[in-house]
Amino acid sequence: MTTKEGGPYDAVVLAGGGAARLGGADKPGVRVGGRALIDRVLAACSGAGTTVVVAAPRPTVRPVVWAREEPAGGGPLAALDAGLARTTAEQVVVLSADLP
């Protein structure tokens, strides 16, 4: 099955979190090998029909759908719920934006 955008699956990228162990740093924006972590994750799911990023909107290397968890700061389960609510494909891949 494909989504209306043409991909065989949708993607949900969890990109929130306080980064307490990094002193509040912007984890998805951390650069590894010259590229932001979020850009690496978006490249990994470039075949998705729809890519939903659960975080505050920011510039990205390609168009995405933005979502926010309720309540704000509600953690990964709330973020996953918010992301899945914006998908339409039967298959969804879930990725974290803070893994290189």
C-alpha positions as CSV (number, residue, x, y, z in Angstrom):
1,M,0.0,0.0,0.0
2,T,1.2,3.5,-0.7
3,T,0.2,6.8,0.9
4,K,-1.3,9.6,-1.1
5,E,2.2,11.1,-1.5
6,G,3.4,7.9,-3.1
7,G,5.6,6.2,-0.4
8,P,5.1,2.7,0.8
9,Y,5.3,3.8,4.4
10,D,5.2,6.9,6.6
11,A,7.9,8.0,9.1
12,V,7.6,9.5,12.5
13,V,10.8,11.2,13.8
14,L,10.9,11.9,17.6
15,A,12.9,15.1,17.9
16,G,11.9,16.6,21.2
17,G,13.3,16.3,24.7
18,G,15.2,18.5,27.1
19,A,18.7,17.1,26.6
20,A,19.4,17.5,30.3
21,R,22.5,15.3,30.0
22,L,23.8,17.7,27.3
23,G,23.2,20.8,29.3
24,G,20.0,21.6,27.3
25,A,21.7,21.4,23.9
26,D,19.7,21.1,20.8
27,K,20.2,17.3,20.3
28,P,18.7,17.1,16.8
29,G,20.9,20.1,15.7
30,V,24.1,18.5,17.0
31,R,26.5,18.1,14.0
32,V,28.3,14.9,13.4
33,G,30.5,14.6,10.4
34,G,29.3,18.0,9.2
35,R,25.6,17.2,9.2
36,A,22.9,17.8,11.8
37,L,21.6,14.6,13.4
38,I,18.0,15.5,12.3
39,D,19.2,15.9,8.7
40,R,20.8,12.4,8.8
41,V,17.6,10.9,10.1
42,L,15.5,12.6,7.5
43,A,17.9,11.3,4.8
44,A,17.4,7.8,6.2
45,C,13.6,7.9,5.8
46,S,13.6,9.8,2.5
47,G,11.4,7.1,0.9
48,A,8.5,7.7,3.3
49,G,5.3,9.0,1.8
50,T,4.9,11.4,4.7
51,T,7.5,12.2,7.3
52,V,6.2,13.6,10.6
53,V,8.7,15.3,12.9
54,V,7.5,15.7,16.5
55,A,9.2,18.8,17.8
56,A,9.1,22.6,17.4
57,P,9.4,23.5,13.7
58,R,12.8,24.3,12.4
59,P,14.5,24.5,9.0
60,T,15.0,21.0,7.6
61,V,16.7,19.6,4.4
62,R,13.3,18.5,3.0
63,P,9.6,19.2,3.6
64,V,8.1,17.5,6.7
65,V,4.8,17.6,8.6
66,W,5.3,19.0,12.1
67,A,3.5,17.7,15.2
68,R,3.7,18.5,19.0
69,E,2.9,16.1,21.8
70,E,0.1,16.8,24.4
71,P,0.9,17.7,27.0
72,A,4.0,19.6,25.9
73,G,7.1,17.8,27.3
74,G,4.9,14.7,27.8
75,G,7.7,12.3,26.8
76,P,8.3,9.8,24.1
77,L,4.9,8.0,24.4
78,A,3.0,11.2,24.0
79,A,5.3,12.2,21.1
80,L,4.7,8.9,19.4
81,D,0.9,9.3,19.7
82,A,1.1,12.8,18.2
83,G,3.2,11.6,15.3
84,L,1.1,8.5,14.5
85,A,-2.0,10.7,14.5
86,R,-0.5,12.6,11.4
87,T,0.2,9.4,9.4
88,T,-2.0,7.6,6.9
89,A,0.1,4.6,5.7
90,E,-0.5,1.1,7.2
91,Q,3.2,0.8,7.9
92,V,5.1,3.4,9.9
93,V,8.8,3.6,10.8
94,V,9.7,5.4,14.0
95,L,13.1,7.0,14.4
96,S,14.8,9.1,17.0
97,A,16.4,12.3,15.8
98,D,19.3,12.2,18.3
99,L,21.1,9.0,17.0
100,P,23.9,9.4,14.4
